[in-house]
Amino acid sequence: TLPGNEGQDAPMQVAILKRDFNSLVDTFVEKALSPDRSDLYIFFSYLYEHRIALWEIYDLILRPGMREIGDRWTRGEIGVSQEHRASYETLDALAKLQNEILIKSPTGESVIFACLGEELHEIGLRCASNIFESEGWQTHYLGARTPADAVIVAGTELKPTVVALSVTQGHDT
């Protein structure tokens, strides 16, 4: 049973068993927009414990869920404070989930993750970092607003196999 959801989680259990990702996206959006700071981590943990793969959580639930939250903000259905809170609670939940992720044997490969310059959008980067780490890569997460010089220094010092950068692309309307 999903903690805090006693007697109400049957639809979620069915969604997990049927791999009904649309329903799980709806649950993610509901939890990301709720004022409860712990329910999103509990949700991710529950999915992971019930054999929803990390990539499925990130790509089939979180990504479309965050898109929906962004669309709601664009349409004026939620305010910027709700959108930002959902983003930061998502990052917090991902950081907590990282402690539960099963790690494969070390590969000897390493990767640096950074949001270059003024880039603040790091949810996708955090997801990628968790996946690489689960596959046995050594990860070096530099996070948001990392100056290019710092990435170069880290690359020189750490000599990673890969450097992954987060970039937001604007939309022409």
Beta strands, then each sheet from edge to edge (+ up, - down):
strand 1: 110-116
strand 2: 138-146
strand 3: 162-166
sheet 1: 2+ 1+ 3+
end
